[in-house]
Amino acid sequence: MRIGADGSFRLWENDIIRGAKAVAVDGDTIVLFGGYGDRSHRVALLKLGERQAELIREFDLAHPSVSAVRSTFGRGAKIHLVTEATWVSFSVSDVLAITAKP
């Protein structure tokens, strides 16, 4: 849901991705991180349509520091993953660049 400064709102449905722990937004492109069970390290790239969020691509984030994540949050266009010793962040544009590679 997007809530405007004037109190107006817009709602999108997503019937594919469940259990995301963080969201990052850049225009009409969003990244969801996390999920239930074995999908806890999932990164999903979606494009917002009129009423639906269309899945563009999803993958598991394979990085040694991700296995020890203690806190996950999204702020603006970035996802942040915090462990005991590290802070990893990536943006919607980072995910777009990765998914554009063949």
For each residue, the residues with C-beta under 8 A, 3 or more apart:
1: 9 10 11 12
2: 9 10
3: 7 8 9
4: 7 8 9 10
5:
6:
7: 3 4
8: 3 4
9: 1 2 3 4
10: 1 2 4
11: 1 51
12: 1 48 49 51 52 53
13: 51 52 53
14: 17 46 52 53
15:
16: 44 55
17: 14 20 32 35 42 44 46 55 58
18: 35 36
19: 34 35 36 39
20: 17 23 32 33 34 35 42 44
21: 33 34 35 40 72 73
22: 32 33 34 72 73 74 79 80
23: 20 30 31 32 33 74 79
24: 30 31 33 74 75 76 77 78 79 91 92
25: 29 30 74 76 77 92
26: 29 30 77 91 92 93
27:
28: 47 48
29: 25 26 45 46 47 48 92 96
30: 23 24 25 26 45 46 47 48 53 92
31: 23 24 43 44 45 46 74 79 92 95
32: 17 20 22 23 42 43 44 46
33: 20 21 22 23 24 42 43 44 61 72 74 79 81
34: 19 20 21 22 39 40 41 42 72
35: 17 18 19 20 21 39 40 42
36: 18 19 39 40
37: 40
38:
39: 19 34 35 36 42 60
40: 21 34 35 36 37
41: 34 60 61 62 66 67
42: 17 20 32 33 34 35 39 58 59 60 61
43: 31 32 33 58 59 60 61 79 95
44: 16 17 20 31 32 33 55 57 58
45: 29 30 31 55 56 57 58 92 95 96 99
46: 14 17 29 30 31 32 53 54 55 56
47: 28 29 30 53 54 56
48: 12 28 29 30 53 54
49: 12 52 53 54
50:
51: 11 12 13
52: 12 13 14 49
53: 12 13 14 30 46 47 48 49
54: 46 47 48 49
55: 16 17 44 45 46 58
56: 45 46 47 99
57: 44 45 99
58: 17 42 43 44 45 55
59: 42 43
60: 39 41 42 43
61: 33 41 42 43 66
62: 41 66
63: 66 88
64: 67
65: 68 69 81 83 85 86 88
66: 41 61 62 63 69 81 88
67: 41 64
68: 65 83 84
69: 65 66 72 81 82 83
70: 82 83 84
71: 80 81 82
72: 21 22 33 34 69 79 80 81 82
73: 21 22 79 80
74: 22 23 24 25 31 33 78 79 80
75: 24 78 80
76: 24 25
77: 24 25 26 91 92 93
78: 24 74 75 89 90 91 92
79: 22 23 24 31 33 43 72 73 74 89 90 91
80: 22 71 72 73 74 75 87 88 89
81: 33 65 66 69 71 72 87 88 89
82: 69 70 71 72 86 87 88
83: 65 68 69 70 86 87 88
84: 68 70
85: 65
86: 65 82 83
87: 80 81 82 83
88: 63 65 66 80 81 82 83
89: 78 79 80 81
90: 78 79 94 95
91: 24 26 77 78 79 94 95
92: 24 25 26 29 30 31 45 77 78 95 96
93: 26 77 96 97
94: 90 91 97 98
95: 31 43 45 90 91 92 98 99
96: 29 45 92 93 99 100
97: 93 94 100 101
98: 94 95 101
99: 45 56 57 95 96
100: 96 97
101: 97 98
102:
